Amino acid sequence: MFRVFTFGALALFLAGCSAETSAPADAPAADAATAFFTSNLPAPPDADMSDGDDVPRDSYGRPFTYALLGQKLPHFTATMANGQNFDSSVLNRWMVIDVWGIWCGDCMRDAPYVAALAAAIEQDPDLYFLSIHVPASAARTSDAELYGKYGSVEAYFAEKGYSYPTVIDSDASVRNALKISWTPSYLLISPDGVVRGFRSDLSAAGGEPVKDFLKDVARVKADVRKAEFGGPALPATIGPKGTMGLTGPTPFTLDAMKAAFPGHEILTDRALSGEDAYPVFLVQTIAEGNVPSRLVYVVEPDWTLGNVSAVVTRNPDVPGPDGGRVGSMKLKDLTEADRALCTLQEGPIDTIFLCPDSPDTAHFIRAFGAGADFDGKLADADADYREEAVLLEMKYVPDTPASEK
């Protein structure tokens, strides 16, 4: 079952598509016009400009450019196939939009790929799919010209055995507003409403069209997020001198987090301390391709000062100042001087060793606890077994701003 959402669908490219459902026998194989475009590059010197619409095309009529690429999609309203009203102002997610028509032979050739694409997108919580059914032109808007033997989009879906949210452009107003010059066309829209990618026929592409298209989408999403969150990521580390770009007194604000952790996604969340909840920032890697995002740090506030009170990591990929990592470093790996600063903290369920870097004002604290195979409390264990306690967490504590001391 495809997600039903009220925030939007867009349009794809229509125009020089062959009518009805039969593709010409001489339809060409994939060429450059079936690539995934993120910017309008110069068209090949032999591009066809004979249509008189200033759109360079290949020998089959597919466009090499899209007028709105890199721009915000224009506002439009329409009705969906299920009768609900649609307003493009609610488009605020990453979206793939398929512009097509039952009347279009090339769209019918793409139909199995579109069904697979929509099903794959359904599994991605950060990506949505919507289609826009458009006429060939404003002069061809009768039901017979739009839907042929099916009579409606819903009847078409009923016969095919699948469906997805579809906006109906009954008079070509959406097609014209979106400057669609070819069907089928596919748009990638970012949450800010900008057209980030465009391509035409999936069926004319080589390789694995659906997988390749989704790889292109993932690449663009990662590039946009990297740019949004400060460019290339700094190495993830933690120690008494700080974490990434957070190396001293820092305001507990989103802008300060973006500056301190470039190349990472910053999310807001709430943590619990007993019965009290307080806000935190989550710093996580940006998902790329099949590699999901991972939590790197949790940033905690000191609300009395409006600053960061601590940065905590439980990520096993983040090294401490001596290379020790959560899950692998043990208490016995600390120097004798460092172990001398550790104190055993009794809890209601278990006990942990807290090991600060200083007996006075600590800027770096490690927490060691019992490993997975430990069947008792550290407080009850002998000294040798306590040495096997495993690193559970590392915390950086910045200085209090001088003005607040």
VOTIDO-553574 format. One record per residue (C-alpha): residue in one letter; z, y negated, x negated. Coordinates in nm, 4 decimals. Each point is the difference from the previous one (the first is absolute). Example, Ala and Ser with C-alpha at 12.3 -4.5 7.8 and 13.67 -1.06 7.14 Angstrom:
2
<"A"; <0.7800; 0.4500; -1.2300>>
<"S"; <-0.0660; -0.3440; -0.1370>>
This chain:
405
<"M"; <0.0000; 0.0000; 0.0000>>
<"F"; <-0.1005; -0.3288; -0.1484>>
<"R"; <0.2534; -0.2793; -0.0168>>
<"V"; <-0.0290; -0.2384; 0.2903>>
<"F"; <0.0666; -0.3521; -0.1139>>
<"T"; <-0.0325; -0.3419; 0.1507>>
<"F"; <-0.0605; -0.1945; -0.3170>>
<"G"; <-0.3610; 0.0452; -0.0422>>
<"A"; <-0.3396; 0.1291; -0.0639>>
<"L"; <-0.2917; -0.1576; -0.1708>>
<"A"; <-0.3668; 0.0313; -0.0230>>
<"L"; <-0.2562; 0.1560; -0.2205>>
<"F"; <-0.3485; -0.0773; -0.0888>>
<"L"; <-0.2807; 0.0325; 0.2454>>
<"A"; <-0.3508; -0.1010; 0.0060>>
<"G"; <-0.2754; 0.1886; -0.1723>>
<"C"; <0.1241; 0.3357; 0.1163>>
<"S"; <-0.2449; 0.2498; 0.1423>>
<"A"; <0.0407; 0.0318; 0.3761>>
<"E"; <0.1072; 0.3131; 0.1871>>
<"T"; <0.1472; 0.2991; -0.1809>>
<"S"; <-0.2900; 0.1286; -0.2052>>
<"A"; <-0.0294; -0.1238; -0.3578>>
<"P"; <-0.3451; -0.0527; -0.1504>>
<"A"; <-0.1267; 0.2962; -0.1972>>
<"D"; <-0.0702; -0.2283; -0.2936>>
<"A"; <0.3525; -0.1510; -0.0120>>
<"P"; <0.0692; -0.0680; -0.3689>>
<"A"; <0.2756; 0.1523; -0.2061>>
<"A"; <0.3041; -0.2005; -0.1080>>
<"D"; <-0.0668; -0.3086; -0.2100>>
<"A"; <0.1885; -0.3103; -0.1098>>
<"A"; <0.0143; -0.1408; 0.3525>>
<"T"; <0.2324; 0.2849; 0.1008>>
<"A"; <0.2571; -0.0872; -0.2662>>
<"F"; <0.3455; -0.1407; 0.0722>>
<"F"; <-0.0140; -0.3765; -0.0566>>
<"T"; <0.3014; -0.2204; -0.0726>>
<"S"; <-0.2065; -0.3086; -0.0837>>
<"N"; <-0.3550; -0.1165; 0.0618>>
<"L"; <-0.1841; 0.0701; -0.3237>>
<"P"; <-0.3588; -0.1096; -0.0674>>
<"A"; <-0.2397; 0.2241; 0.1903>>
<"P"; <-0.2627; 0.2058; -0.1871>>
<"P"; <-0.3198; -0.1930; -0.0703>>
<"D"; <-0.1972; 0.2299; 0.2304>>
<"A"; <0.2355; -0.0525; 0.2983>>
<"D"; <-0.1780; -0.0464; 0.3314>>
<"M"; <0.0432; -0.3491; 0.1520>>
<"S"; <-0.2641; 0.0383; 0.2717>>
<"D"; <0.2441; -0.0053; 0.2942>>
<"G"; <0.0357; -0.3756; -0.0359>>
<"D"; <0.3819; 0.0034; 0.0267>>
<"D"; <0.0688; -0.0614; -0.3727>>
<"V"; <0.1509; 0.3495; -0.0305>>
<"P"; <-0.1396; 0.2013; -0.2939>>
<"R"; <-0.0698; 0.3592; 0.1041>>
<"D"; <-0.1120; 0.3278; -0.1488>>
<"S"; <-0.3231; 0.1703; 0.1041>>
<"Y"; <0.1759; 0.1565; 0.2992>>
<"G"; <0.1456; -0.3280; 0.1240>>
<"R"; <0.3617; 0.0402; -0.1181>>
<"P"; <0.1568; -0.3252; -0.1263>>
<"F"; <0.1115; -0.0585; -0.3581>>
<"T"; <0.2397; -0.2770; 0.1085>>
<"Y"; <0.2362; -0.0942; 0.2817>>
<"A"; <0.0434; -0.3646; 0.0939>>
<"L"; <0.3768; 0.0191; 0.0635>>
<"L"; <0.0970; 0.2021; -0.3065>>
<"G"; <0.3022; -0.1685; -0.1592>>
<"Q"; <0.0522; -0.2230; 0.3048>>
<"K"; <0.2307; 0.0150; 0.2982>>
<"L"; <-0.1420; 0.1757; 0.3009>>
<"P"; <-0.0781; -0.2413; 0.2866>>
<"H"; <0.2156; 0.0141; 0.3097>>
<"F"; <-0.1445; 0.1874; 0.2980>>
<"T"; <0.1076; 0.1589; 0.3275>>
<"A"; <-0.1467; 0.2933; 0.1894>>
<"T"; <0.0908; 0.3005; 0.2142>>
<"M"; <0.0820; 0.3441; -0.1364>>
<"A"; <-0.1568; 0.3204; 0.1287>>
<"N"; <0.3217; 0.0787; 0.1905>>
<"G"; <-0.0162; -0.3348; 0.1815>>
<"Q"; <0.2715; -0.1784; -0.1973>>
<"N"; <-0.0592; -0.3516; -0.1258>>
<"F"; <-0.0414; -0.0448; -0.3738>>
<"D"; <0.0720; -0.3111; -0.2074>>
<"S"; <-0.0799; 0.0040; -0.3718>>
<"S"; <0.2972; -0.2282; -0.0715>>
<"V"; <0.2164; 0.3127; -0.0066>>
<"L"; <-0.1843; 0.1437; -0.3011>>
<"N"; <0.2763; 0.0085; -0.2587>>
<"R"; <-0.0288; 0.3407; -0.1663>>
<"W"; <-0.2286; 0.1633; -0.2510>>
<"M"; <-0.2879; 0.1145; 0.2164>>
<"V"; <-0.3303; 0.1800; -0.0233>>
<"I"; <-0.2371; -0.1214; 0.2695>>
<"D"; <-0.3097; 0.1909; 0.0999>>
<"V"; <-0.2778; -0.1986; 0.1712>>
<"W"; <-0.2376; 0.2324; 0.1801>>
<"G"; <-0.1882; 0.0772; 0.3193>>
<"I"; <-0.0898; 0.3134; 0.1956>>
<"W"; <-0.3546; -0.1382; 0.0172>>
<"C"; <-0.0222; 0.0041; -0.3810>>
<"G"; <-0.1487; 0.3108; -0.1611>>
<"D"; <0.1561; -0.0705; -0.3399>>
<"C"; <0.3405; -0.0362; 0.1687>>
<"M"; <-0.0451; 0.3394; 0.1621>>
<"R"; <-0.0765; 0.1493; -0.3414>>
<"D"; <0.3247; -0.1572; -0.1241>>
<"A"; <0.2064; 0.1190; 0.2986>>
<"P"; <0.1422; 0.3199; -0.1597>>
<"Y"; <0.1042; -0.1982; -0.3080>>
<"V"; <0.1608; -0.2695; 0.2142>>
<"A"; <0.2011; 0.2620; 0.1889>>
<"A"; <0.1226; 0.1439; -0.3319>>
<"L"; <0.0728; -0.3490; -0.1333>>
<"A"; <0.2046; -0.0963; 0.3053>>
<"A"; <0.1950; 0.3267; -0.0198>>
<"A"; <0.0767; -0.0557; -0.3691>>
<"I"; <0.1113; -0.3591; 0.0596>>
<"E"; <0.2309; 0.1245; 0.2752>>
<"Q"; <0.2065; 0.1686; -0.2737>>
<"D"; <0.0476; -0.3241; -0.1957>>
<"P"; <0.2854; -0.2158; 0.1373>>
<"D"; <-0.1358; -0.3044; -0.1853>>
<"L"; <-0.3595; 0.0155; 0.1258>>
<"Y"; <-0.1479; -0.0233; 0.3488>>
<"F"; <-0.3398; 0.0701; 0.1510>>
<"L"; <-0.1868; -0.1743; 0.2781>>
<"S"; <-0.3595; -0.0061; 0.1135>>
<"I"; <-0.2111; -0.2634; 0.1691>>
<"H"; <-0.2874; 0.1150; 0.2170>>
<"V"; <-0.2727; -0.2636; -0.0018>>
<"P"; <-0.3487; -0.0442; 0.1485>>
<"A"; <-0.3117; -0.0267; -0.2133>>
<"S"; <-0.0393; -0.3609; 0.1141>>
<"A"; <0.0992; -0.2392; 0.2778>>
<"A"; <-0.3217; 0.0952; 0.1792>>
<"R"; <0.0890; 0.3707; 0.0131>>
<"T"; <0.3300; 0.0200; 0.1866>>
<"S"; <-0.0688; 0.2135; 0.3079>>
<"D"; <0.2046; 0.3187; 0.0339>>
<"A"; <-0.3152; 0.2055; -0.0526>>
<"E"; <-0.0765; -0.1806; -0.3261>>
<"L"; <0.3620; 0.0100; -0.1200>>
<"Y"; <0.1042; 0.3534; 0.0919>>
<"G"; <-0.3144; 0.1971; 0.0867>>
<"K"; <0.0655; 0.3307; 0.1751>>
<"Y"; <0.3792; -0.0305; -0.0484>>
<"G"; <0.0486; -0.3082; 0.2138>>
<"S"; <0.3124; -0.1068; -0.1905>>
<"V"; <0.1831; 0.0378; -0.3301>>
<"E"; <0.2743; 0.2034; 0.1667>>
<"A"; <-0.2561; 0.2495; 0.1355>>
<"Y"; <-0.1481; 0.0275; -0.3486>>
<"F"; <0.3430; 0.0739; -0.1495>>
<"A"; <0.0738; 0.2531; 0.2746>>
<"E"; <-0.3122; 0.1958; -0.0897>>
<"K"; <0.0677; -0.0161; -0.3749>>
<"G"; <0.3645; 0.1036; 0.0301>>
<"Y"; <0.1554; -0.2858; -0.1953>>
<"S"; <0.0753; -0.3678; 0.0501>>
<"Y"; <0.1405; -0.3050; -0.1717>>
<"P"; <0.0825; -0.3565; 0.1067>>
<"T"; <-0.3240; -0.1810; 0.0768>>
<"V"; <-0.0769; -0.3609; 0.0854>>
<"I"; <-0.3012; -0.0527; 0.2263>>
<"D"; <-0.2333; -0.2884; -0.0832>>
<"S"; <-0.1926; -0.0207; 0.3253>>
<"D"; <-0.2070; -0.3105; -0.0726>>
<"A"; <-0.0447; -0.0075; -0.3811>>
<"S"; <0.2473; -0.2894; -0.0311>>
<"V"; <0.2254; 0.1980; -0.2348>>
<"R"; <-0.2958; 0.1222; -0.2013>>
<"N"; <-0.1253; -0.3565; -0.0407>>
<"A"; <0.3438; -0.1407; -0.0830>>
<"L"; <0.0473; 0.2632; -0.2698>>
<"K"; <-0.3511; -0.0509; -0.1372>>
<"I"; <-0.0879; 0.3668; 0.0310>>
<"S"; <-0.3432; 0.0801; -0.1373>>
<"W"; <0.0009; 0.3798; -0.0011>>
<"T"; <0.1487; 0.2966; 0.1796>>
<"P"; <0.1856; 0.2054; -0.1012>>
<"S"; <0.2110; -0.2250; -0.2245>>
<"Y"; <0.3593; 0.0281; -0.1131>>
<"L"; <0.2429; -0.2806; -0.0795>>
<"L"; <0.3281; 0.0148; -0.1869>>
<"I"; <0.2394; -0.2716; 0.1190>>
<"S"; <0.3267; -0.0930; -0.1722>>
<"P"; <0.3133; -0.1079; 0.1912>>
<"D"; <-0.0875; -0.3676; -0.0535>>
<"G"; <-0.3250; 0.0503; 0.1921>>
<"V"; <-0.2323; -0.0189; -0.3014>>
<"V"; <-0.3034; 0.2294; -0.0246>>
<"R"; <0.0650; 0.1864; -0.3259>>
<"G"; <-0.2749; 0.2597; 0.0105>>
<"F"; <-0.3236; 0.0929; 0.1740>>
<"R"; <-0.2447; 0.2896; 0.0004>>
<"S"; <-0.2692; 0.1533; 0.2194>>
<"D"; <-0.1020; 0.3561; 0.0894>>
<"L"; <0.2399; 0.2739; -0.1118>>
<"S"; <-0.2596; 0.2657; 0.0787>>
<"A"; <-0.2416; -0.1492; -0.2537>>
<"A"; <0.2511; 0.0076; -0.2855>>
<"G"; <0.0236; 0.2746; -0.2584>>
<"G"; <0.3140; 0.1844; -0.1102>>
<"E"; <0.2798; 0.0306; 0.2547>>
<"P"; <-0.0477; -0.3124; 0.2157>>
<"V"; <0.3347; -0.0002; 0.1809>>
<"K"; <0.2114; 0.0791; -0.3074>>
<"D"; <-0.1949; -0.2458; -0.2126>>
<"F"; <0.0348; -0.2725; 0.2611>>
<"L"; <0.3764; 0.0517; 0.0243>>
<"K"; <0.0243; -0.0153; -0.3807>>
<"D"; <-0.1790; -0.3357; 0.0094>>
<"V"; <0.2414; -0.1195; 0.2685>>
<"A"; <0.3036; 0.1098; -0.2034>>
<"R"; <-0.1337; -0.1759; -0.3088>>
<"V"; <-0.0490; -0.3292; 0.1858>>
<"K"; <0.3443; 0.0216; 0.1599>>
<"A"; <0.1605; 0.0546; -0.3410>>
<"D"; <-0.1936; -0.2885; -0.1563>>
<"V"; <0.0975; -0.2374; 0.2808>>
<"R"; <0.3641; 0.0970; -0.0201>>
<"K"; <0.0074; -0.0372; -0.3770>>
<"A"; <-0.1412; -0.3486; 0.0333>>
<"E"; <0.2458; -0.0828; 0.2779>>
<"F"; <0.2973; 0.1227; -0.1976>>
<"G"; <-0.0647; -0.1735; -0.3282>>
<"G"; <-0.2667; 0.1929; -0.1855>>
<"P"; <0.0553; 0.2840; -0.2498>>
<"A"; <0.3352; 0.1739; 0.0198>>
<"L"; <0.2554; -0.0410; -0.2780>>
<"P"; <0.1521; 0.3191; -0.1458>>
<"A"; <0.2928; 0.1179; 0.2111>>
<"T"; <0.3177; -0.0053; -0.2115>>
<"I"; <0.3666; -0.0833; 0.0466>>
<"G"; <0.2793; -0.0951; -0.2365>>
<"P"; <0.2586; -0.2679; -0.0838>>
<"K"; <-0.2795; -0.2547; -0.0515>>
<"G"; <-0.1576; 0.0497; 0.3428>>
<"T"; <-0.2720; 0.1759; 0.1967>>
<"M"; <-0.3661; -0.0985; -0.0379>>
<"G"; <-0.0083; -0.3775; 0.0547>>
<"L"; <0.3508; -0.0265; 0.1433>>
<"T"; <0.2008; -0.0787; -0.3117>>
<"G"; <0.2693; -0.2412; 0.1096>>
<"P"; <0.1334; -0.1949; 0.2973>>
<"T"; <-0.2605; 0.0264; 0.2771>>
<"P"; <-0.0156; -0.1302; 0.3598>>
<"F"; <0.0021; 0.2717; 0.2631>>
<"T"; <-0.3354; -0.1054; 0.1503>>
<"L"; <-0.3350; 0.1686; 0.0580>>
<"D"; <-0.1818; -0.2448; -0.2279>>
<"A"; <0.2450; 0.0712; -0.2827>>
<"M"; <-0.0486; 0.3751; 0.0479>>
<"K"; <-0.3790; -0.0312; -0.0147>>
<"A"; <0.0304; -0.1974; -0.3228>>
<"A"; <0.2459; 0.2469; -0.1524>>
<"F"; <-0.1873; 0.3185; 0.0926>>
<"P"; <-0.3766; -0.0697; -0.0277>>
<"G"; <-0.2368; 0.2743; 0.1069>>
<"H"; <0.2606; 0.1489; 0.2328>>
<"E"; <0.0431; -0.0123; 0.3750>>
<"I"; <0.3154; -0.1731; 0.1216>>
<"L"; <0.1487; 0.1188; 0.3292>>
<"T"; <0.3076; -0.1155; 0.1875>>
<"D"; <0.2558; 0.2496; 0.1227>>
<"R"; <0.3687; 0.0298; 0.0868>>
<"A"; <0.2703; 0.1997; -0.1781>>
<"L"; <0.3358; 0.1138; 0.1293>>
<"S"; <0.3393; -0.0541; -0.1575>>
<"G"; <0.2477; 0.1723; 0.2258>>
<"E"; <-0.0680; -0.1457; 0.3425>>
<"D"; <-0.1621; -0.3149; -0.1374>>
<"A"; <-0.3745; -0.0415; -0.0514>>
<"Y"; <-0.1559; -0.2417; -0.2469>>
<"P"; <-0.3611; -0.0817; -0.0959>>
<"V"; <-0.1635; 0.1382; -0.3122>>
<"F"; <-0.3426; -0.0199; -0.1598>>
<"L"; <-0.1826; 0.3237; -0.0788>>
<"V"; <-0.2324; -0.0139; -0.2995>>
<"Q"; <-0.2608; 0.2752; 0.0102>>
<"T"; <-0.3233; 0.0959; -0.1695>>
<"I"; <-0.3285; -0.0621; 0.1813>>
<"A"; <-0.1656; 0.3124; 0.1385>>
<"E"; <-0.3329; 0.0804; -0.1667>>
<"G"; <-0.2367; 0.2677; 0.1236>>
<"N"; <0.1978; 0.3193; 0.0546>>
<"V"; <0.3010; -0.1313; -0.1929>>
<"P"; <0.2623; -0.1238; 0.2494>>
<"S"; <0.2257; -0.2969; -0.0625>>
<"R"; <0.3408; 0.0640; -0.1594>>
<"L"; <0.3226; -0.1935; 0.0165>>
<"V"; <0.0837; -0.1526; -0.3380>>
<"Y"; <0.2942; -0.2356; 0.0603>>
<"V"; <0.2369; -0.1142; 0.2717>>
<"V"; <0.1024; -0.3653; -0.0392>>
<"E"; <0.3380; -0.0939; 0.1487>>
<"P"; <0.1213; -0.3508; 0.0903>>
<"D"; <0.3096; -0.2038; -0.0651>>
<"W"; <0.0047; -0.2044; 0.3185>>
<"T"; <0.2802; -0.2238; -0.1173>>
<"L"; <-0.2417; -0.1444; -0.2559>>
<"G"; <-0.3399; 0.0878; 0.1506>>
<"N"; <-0.0968; 0.1835; -0.3181>>
<"V"; <-0.0725; 0.3546; -0.1130>>
<"S"; <0.3225; 0.1892; -0.0628>>
<"A"; <-0.1503; 0.3238; -0.1355>>
<"V"; <-0.3196; 0.1981; -0.0501>>
<"V"; <0.0351; 0.3760; 0.0415>>
<"T"; <-0.2369; 0.2859; -0.0814>>
<"R"; <0.0106; 0.3707; 0.0743>>
<"N"; <-0.3623; 0.0494; -0.1021>>
<"P"; <-0.0311; 0.2723; -0.2696>>
<"D"; <-0.3013; -0.1787; -0.1519>>
<"V"; <0.1989; -0.3122; -0.0936>>
<"P"; <0.1517; 0.0223; -0.3502>>
<"G"; <0.3276; -0.1596; -0.0980>>
<"P"; <0.0540; -0.1911; -0.3261>>
<"D"; <0.0284; 0.3222; -0.2009>>
<"G"; <-0.2698; 0.1889; 0.1905>>
<"G"; <0.2407; 0.1815; 0.2294>>
<"R"; <-0.1313; 0.0706; 0.3494>>
<"V"; <0.1520; 0.0861; 0.3346>>
<"G"; <0.0132; 0.3749; 0.0549>>
<"S"; <-0.0336; 0.0986; -0.3654>>
<"M"; <0.2509; -0.2006; -0.2073>>
<"K"; <0.3520; 0.1430; -0.0158>>
<"L"; <0.3355; -0.1560; -0.0741>>
<"K"; <0.0135; 0.1814; -0.3324>>
<"D"; <-0.3187; -0.1846; -0.1077>>
<"L"; <0.1918; -0.3297; -0.0180>>
<"T"; <0.1453; -0.1083; -0.3284>>
<"E"; <0.3708; 0.0526; -0.0487>>
<"A"; <0.0566; -0.3768; 0.0269>>
<"D"; <-0.1897; -0.0148; 0.3306>>
<"R"; <0.1876; 0.3004; 0.1417>>
<"A"; <0.3282; -0.1699; -0.0839>>
<"L"; <-0.0864; -0.2717; 0.2570>>
<"C"; <-0.0618; 0.2477; 0.2839>>
<"T"; <0.2485; 0.0332; 0.2841>>
<"L"; <0.0259; 0.2744; 0.2598>>
<"Q"; <-0.0272; -0.1389; 0.3523>>
<"E"; <0.1453; 0.2152; 0.2785>>
<"G"; <-0.1943; 0.0085; 0.3252>>
<"P"; <0.0632; 0.1686; 0.3365>>
<"I"; <-0.2542; 0.2728; -0.0750>>
<"D"; <-0.0609; -0.0005; -0.3746>>
<"T"; <0.0743; -0.1908; -0.3140>>
<"I"; <-0.2243; -0.1853; -0.2434>>
<"F"; <0.0280; -0.1462; -0.3436>>
<"L"; <-0.0791; -0.3718; -0.0176>>
<"C"; <-0.1034; -0.1000; -0.3495>>
<"P"; <-0.0388; -0.3767; -0.0607>>
<"D"; <-0.1461; -0.1516; -0.3138>>
<"S"; <0.3072; -0.2191; -0.0474>>
<"P"; <0.3711; 0.0237; 0.0860>>
<"D"; <-0.0052; -0.3622; 0.1156>>
<"T"; <-0.3153; -0.1465; 0.1579>>
<"A"; <-0.2380; 0.2917; 0.0491>>
<"H"; <-0.3737; -0.0644; 0.0364>>
<"F"; <-0.1046; 0.3646; 0.0076>>
<"I"; <0.1794; 0.2886; 0.1704>>
<"R"; <-0.0902; 0.3672; 0.0114>>
<"A"; <0.1348; 0.2411; 0.2617>>
<"F"; <0.0297; 0.3697; -0.0897>>
<"G"; <0.0764; 0.2720; 0.2531>>
<"A"; <0.0085; 0.3755; 0.0433>>
<"G"; <-0.3286; 0.1868; -0.0359>>
<"A"; <-0.1579; 0.2153; 0.2695>>
<"D"; <0.1690; 0.3162; -0.1303>>
<"F"; <0.3460; -0.1518; -0.0114>>
<"D"; <0.2357; 0.1597; 0.2536>>
<"G"; <0.3060; -0.2196; -0.0330>>
<"K"; <0.1211; -0.3541; -0.0630>>
<"L"; <-0.0403; -0.1620; -0.3367>>
<"A"; <0.3650; -0.0985; 0.0266>>
<"D"; <0.0932; 0.3679; -0.0017>>
<"A"; <-0.2365; 0.1006; -0.2799>>
<"D"; <0.0980; 0.0430; -0.3623>>
<"A"; <-0.1168; -0.2523; -0.2595>>
<"D"; <-0.2897; 0.2132; -0.1243>>
<"Y"; <-0.1448; 0.0433; 0.3480>>
<"R"; <0.0383; -0.3679; 0.0793>>
<"E"; <-0.2323; -0.0650; -0.2917>>
<"E"; <-0.2739; 0.1714; 0.2068>>
<"A"; <0.0150; -0.2720; 0.2691>>
<"V"; <-0.3537; -0.1219; 0.0753>>
<"L"; <-0.1190; -0.3620; 0.0173>>
<"L"; <-0.0361; -0.0938; 0.3685>>
<"E"; <-0.0574; -0.3735; -0.0085>>
<"M"; <-0.0439; -0.3015; -0.2299>>
<"K"; <0.0941; -0.3552; 0.0923>>
<"Y"; <-0.0750; -0.3380; -0.1554>>
<"V"; <0.2429; -0.2831; 0.0815>>
<"P"; <-0.1330; -0.3469; -0.0859>>
<"D"; <0.2231; -0.2869; -0.1098>>
<"T"; <0.1365; -0.2375; 0.2586>>
<"P"; <-0.1922; -0.3302; -0.0202>>
<"A"; <0.1800; -0.2470; -0.2276>>
<"S"; <0.0216; -0.2525; 0.2847>>
<"E"; <0.1963; 0.2522; 0.2065>>
<"K"; <0.2516; 0.1023; -0.2671>>
